Amino acid sequence: MCIRDRPVRVHNVLVSAQHSSDISFETIREAIIEHVIKQVVPEQYLDADTTFYINPSKSFTLGGPMADAGSTGAKIIVDAYGGWAPHGGGSFSGKDAGKIERSGAYYARYVAKSLVRGKLCQRALVQVAYTEGTPDPVAVNVDTFGSVKEGVSEEDIAWIVKKNFNFRLKNIMEELQLKEPIYKKTAVFGHFGRCEPEFHWEVPKENLILEYH
């Protein structure tokens, strides 16, 4: 539950975890609540009314390719954004960084993190669109969900992005060092929200030019 985009409590938690057939439902439930949920969710957000749905089917012993197979990219949103983000559907791991679907997504993340780290807003969603044969994007849009800091407008944010970031593919490749052999780590555990030294899109740009339009 959020109030003005700020979390205040967790109402429900759902976790389904595959397990060995010789482990009881009660053991799995207790272990997941104590060693997973309570380690991840800050204590102040859990209360007596929080409901835990742990393996609702009571048994989850069959999984993996035997039970559920799919093609690359099928889980891209969950893998990359944790279950939330409008996305065009292109597969990251199925394309090299020379494809704008992948490098552009990394750069959008880089821009959003830089705006938030620079305290220009509390939240940012960066949308960028390209067309064949044109090096510059045909559209760049930043949605801060009304979270811009006092004295800064949405128009100012757009101008700051224009002054500080170059969305051309060649620049993205160079700025984020995407020609380096860094992609093995992206094959598992997602592309974002990880403190890997090779993931330069996770390091916000410092000293932004705060030149308003």
Salt bridges, closest charged atoms under 4 A:
ASP5 OD1 - ARG123 NH1 3.07
GLU34 OE2 - LYS38 NZ 3.12
ASP47 OD2 - ARG9 NE 2.69
GLU101 OE2 - LYS95 NZ 3.62
ASP136 OD2 - ARG168 NH2 2.93
GLU174 OE2 - LYS170 NZ 2.80
GLU196 OE1 - LYS185 NZ 2.93
GLU196 OE2 - ARG194 NH2 3.35
GLU198 OE2 - LYS185 NZ 3.15
GLU202 OE2 - ARG109 NE 2.76
GLU202 OE1 - LYS113 NZ 3.15
GLU211 OE2 - LYS163 NZ 3.55
